[in-house]
Amino acid sequence: MANHEPPEHLHLLDSFELGWDSLNLIYEIEPADETAEIELGMDFVCIALDNFCASFMMDARWRRYEYAKGDIIIIPSTQVFPRTQLDRETPLLELFLNRDILRDAAANFGSSDIELVRQLQVKDPLIEQMGLAMMAEVKICGASSRLYIETMTTALTVHLLKRYCSHRPEIKQYTDGLPKHKLNQVLEYIRTHLEADLTIQELATVVYTSPTYFASLFKQSMGVTPHQYVMQCRVEKAKQLLKQGDLTLVEIGLLVGFKNQSHFTRVFKQFTQFTPKVYRRFIY
């Protein structure tokens, strides 16, 4: 009898080679076949990108679910993903969160021994929107999307704490933002490190707070997320360098923290309506 080869999973996009700690994603075509039970070791969120039917082996019997585009599956790191059968080839977006992210965030809100509750089928447009936004960012920007992904991971983590955990911590809503001296510290740090691969953890450390607290407090203070503010600063610095006229577009992009020219051009146009090349032509 011939051996049954494992079904091929066609990865159209993934972030595992980018070296991120908090979250990774895979956009793949899942084959119409049976997959064995698997221990993921990470908190797992799966977003259906089309309609399909899946059967899961649980309690020694198959249980069938009909999924529509946008349906969500959530599996905590402490549980296995069950043996599964799919009725057709289907596209999936899968998010893998470091198991410590949720617990660290819960600890910041005074909770411990907290974990996700398994959800084999749930509608959550916010998670769907976050996932699709992260996929689009990684597809376009690759490694340069790290700060954006960390900002979104923080928001996703807080949402999971509010909606899908074994008990729901009381999450304080901040209205005052960072103290003025701390805000000035982090703004100055951003302005003087624009060329670096800035992270939420790094910025939070500057003001001695947790990443979860920092992201919320920063937005309260500035009206934008840390990622949005960093992009604004990079574009403003790029405009200054473009006016000087003695550097190439590639050199300017690197000096303000863009690892590739296409990312630099895309973000610059978002803020100014012009590409860097056209902007330089206009100012001369």
C-alpha angles and dihedrals in degrees: 000000000000118000115252107242117220111259116262116249111205109213109204093176137000138164102208094108092054093078099237120161106196106044140003130185139204127197106195146156106243111211125236096253144089121285126196126243110278136195107221100185090208136077104266132206120183123191120199112227094187141012120284144140124244132187121203126199105230129156090001095302139085119254118196126213129184111215128201126200108284097027115139134220119196122191121179119226090246093063134063124242102246127241105279141199122196122199095211144009107278140177116242135183111212126192120197115196123195105252092233095057096075094041093048091049091049091050089055087059093049098261130123137180090035127150141163120273113231115255116188093183129010137148113232116156091185093059090045091051093047092048095049091047092052092047091052092048094050091046093054103032107025112186091004090069094071098107091046092050092049091050091050092045090056091052092046092050093053090048091051090049091053097046115020112031133109088251128004118238120219103258112203117225110225121217105163101055125203120340109263096250092050092046090052090049095054094042090053090047091053093048093051096044102044092127092057129090093253120201135194090241091054094049092046090052091057089065096032098245137117121270091244094052092041096055092051095044093046093053090048089053100042105024091234135073121262089254093053092048093049090051090050091052092048092052093048091050090047090053090054092050092046090056091055090061098202099101131069121243090250091053092049092049092053093045092057096045106266111134095199136030096237092057091048091050094046096050094042091053091048091059101035106023087235135088115241090252094053092043091054091049091052096050090054 
